[in-house]
Structure formats: structure tokens, C-alpha cells
Amino acid sequence: MLTITPSVLHPPRSFSYRCPHIKIQDSWTGYNLDVFMLPNHYCEDLECVFIPHGIIVDRIERLASDIMKDIGDNSITVLCVLKGGYRFCTDLVEHIKNLSRNSERFISMRVDFIRLRSYCNDKSTEDLQIIGGEDLSKLSGKNVLVVEDVIGTGRTIKALLDQLEIYKPKMVKVASLLVKRSEDNNKYRPDYTGFEIPNRFVVGYALDYNEHFRDLQHICIINEKGKEKYKV
């Protein structure tokens, strides 16, 4: 089931979450596909709806509020990790803008994009490609909010943060919609987490499997038939 994990005051950065988040237990089997509107061409390729769209949107609104409290009245550069992060980033930035308009605190934002490649089919690989890294020098001395779709092993985000450090930004914070629990996870935790989930391969809400399923509104579990159908 969905449970709230309380925040811990001054936790070790590499082992604990800084802010409250929603923890989805390993026993959670998701929602039946029949109770949601889904594209017909995907229905045979999915196991369940894991996180409905409405819950995603509400959770992002709370993340936007947390970010406003932490870094309001500052100019920030939002670095969106493509392609999977574009829906999360779009909704997060829009919520921050709406909160900023109705608050005494104001965040001035600009959005840049970077693309990382580290997956082959449903497996994370050691080969990380950073596309757009030649523009990272523009982040020197800036407040940066990295917006990521999902953190699995943590190797990808740590490699990106190491690359950013070369250019000496003033501040770097990370917001990730999802964090996976797995034996391969090196315990990296972002500053802002939407959901902690079991080590399942999820698609939808811009998360893909070989460029398929990005158009799903909900976050879903792909089944073995879907993996085989769209395997490269």
C-alpha cells in the first residue's frame, strides 16, 4: 500500500530522505487496468496501473510547495533530464509558478535540458552518455535544480552531479519523481522525492520502454509480453 515515511532531522545524506515521501510497499499489486482509461494498443502489454495520474499530480504540487519553502526568493536554473523527466518537470515548474504568483516569496526560473542514456531494454548499463553537456558551463555560479524521472542504482545521477561540480554551481538540489529500492541501489537519495517504489520497471507519464509508453497518463507496470514486443 501507499504509506508516508516521516522526515528525519539532519539525516546522513547518503542513507536517509530529507523530506517526507510516499513509500509504495513491495506487496503493492497496483490497480486493475479495467478501472482506468488507457490506450487500447497498450492494454495487452501492461500488468497494472501502479500510480494513477491524479495521485502523481497532487504529489508534484506538494513537492513544488516544499521547493518554494526551501529556495523561494532565489533565481534557479531547472535542469530537466530528458526524455523521461519532461512531464514531471513541466508539471513541477507550472506548480512552482502558480505558487509563486500567489505568495510573498518569488522564484525566478529558467529551464535547460540535458539527456542521459544508460538503459538497454529494461536493464541499466555502466555506459552513461550525457548529451548536451557542452552547455553545463552556463551553470557556473547558479542555483540549479536537477529534475529527474527515476533514480534506480543512483550511478547515473551521481555521474551527472560529478559533471556539474566541474563548473562550480552555487547550489545543486535534485528532485526525482521516483526512487527505486534495489540491491544495486547505492543509497543515493535526492533532496525531493515523489515516490519510493519497489524495483519494478515502470512506464508511462513520459517514462518509456525503448521509446514506447511515454504517452500513458498513469505510471504502469509493463508485463513480459510488452517487454518482448518492444525489445530492441
N, C-alpha and C positions, 0 to 999 in steps of 0.2 A: 504494500500500500504506500501512499504518499505520506511522508512524515516530515516534520520540521526539525532540523538539527539546530540547537541554540548556538549562538556565537560564544566564543571563548575570549576573555580579556587577555590581550598580549600573548597569543599562542605562538609556538615556534612556526616560522613562516613556511617551512617545507613539509610540515606534517598536519597542520590544522587549518580549517577555514577561518577567515577573518570575520565573515558576516553570516547571518542565518541563511540557510538554503533549504530547498526541498530535496529530501532523500527518498529515492524510489528503491524499495527493497528488492532483493533478488527473487523473492516469491511472487512479485507482481506480474500477472499474466496479461495485463492490458485489457482493452475494451474490444468487444465483438465488432467486426467490420460492418456488420449489418445495421448498426445503430448510427452510423455516420455517413455523410455524403462523400463518396470517393470516386475518382475517375474509373470508369468501367474497365479500362485497359490495364489497370494495375491490381484489381481486386484479387486475381488468382496468384499474384506474386507477393502478397503481404500476409503476415501471420496475425497481426492485430494493430489497433491504434494504441500506441504506447502513451503518448501525451497529447490530448486534444488541443486544438488551436486556441480555444478560449483560455485555457489554463496557461498556455505559453504567453499569450498577450498580457494577461494580468500579472504574471510573474515578471515580465520585462518592465512593466510600469513601475513595479516596486524597485527593481534594480536601478531604474532611472532616478527614482527618489533617493536611493542610497548614494548614488553618484553625485547628485545635486548637493546633498548634505556634506559630502567629503570634499568636493572640489568646486563648489559654487564660487562665483566672482572671479573665476580664472579663465583664461583663454586656453583651450585644449585642441590638440590635433587628434582626431579619431582615426586610427589606422585600422581599416577594415581588412580582415584576412579573407580573400576570395578563394573559391566561389561560395563555399558553404556558409560564410558569415554574412552574406549580403542582406538576407531577410532580417536576421537578428539585428544587424547594425542599423538598417533602415528604421525598424520599429523602435529601437532603443534611442536613436537620435531624435526621432519625432516626439517621443515621450519626454525627453530632456528639454526639447524646445517648448513643448506645451507647458511643462512645469516652470520653465524659466520665465515664460510670459506672465505667469500668474504668481510670481514670487519676487521677494525683495532681493534675492540672490540671482545673479545672471551668469550664464556660461556662454562665452563666445566660442563657437566651434567651426572648424574646417575639417573636411573629411578627405583622407587619402586612402589609396588602396594598394594592397600587396597580395601576391598569390603564392601559396606554398603547395608543393606537391610531395606527398610522402606515402600514398596508398597505391597498391596494386590489387584490384578487385576489393576484397574485404580485409586485406592484411596491410598493416603499417610496415613500411620498409625503413632501412637505415639511410636510404638515398633521399636527402631533402633538397628540393630545388626551390630557390627563392627567386621569384620573378618580380621585377620592379625594385629590386634592392638598390639600384643605382640612384634612386631618389631619396634614400634614407638620410643623406647628408642634410636635407632640409629640416630634419627633426632636431638638429643641434640646438640646445638651449630651450627646447619647447617642452610643454606638458603633454604627454602622449597617453592616450587611452587605446590600447590594443583590443580589438573586438574579434573574438574567435568563436567558431561554431561549437567545436567539441575538443576537449583535451583527453587524449587516451593515455599513451605512455608518458606524455609530458616532454618527450625528446624534441618534438617539433617546436613547441612554444619556447623551450629553453634555448634552442638554437637561434630562434628569431630574436629573443631578448639579448643573447650574446652579441648578435649582429648589431642590434640597436645601440648597445652600450659603446660601441666603437665611436659613435657620433655624439656621445655625451648629451643626451636629452636632460632637461631639468628634472623631470619626473616621469616615471612609466608605471601605469597601472594596467591590469589585464581584466577584462570581462569575458567570461565564457558562458555560453548558454548551457552547455553540458560538460560534465566531468565524469569519466568512466572509472569504475572500480575494477582493477585487474591486477594480477600478479606482476605484470610488466610495468605497471604504473610506478613511476619513481617518486610518488608522493608530492609532486608539484601541485600547488593549489593557487588558483587565480585570486585576485582581490575581490572579484564579484562573480558569483556562481548562480546560475539559474537552477539547474537540477543536477544532482548526483545520481547517476544511473548505473545499473549492472553492466557488465562487459558484453553488451549485445550490439550488433550492427544495426544502426537506426538510419532511416531515410525520411525525407520529407522536410518541409519548412526550409528548403534550399539545400538540405543535406542529400547527397547523391550516392548512387552506386554506379560507377562508370558513366556519369552524366545523366542518369535516369532518376526519376522520382523527385527532382527538385521542385516540381510544380504541385506537390501534395501540400495541403494546408496543415495537416496534422503531422506529428512525428510518429512514425510507424516502424514496426519490425519487419524486415524483409525475410521471406521464407527461403528455403533451399532451392525451390523451383525458380524463384526470382533471381537468385544469385547465379544459377546455372544459365538461365535465359539471357542475362545481360553480361555474362562474363566475357572478358577480353583475352 
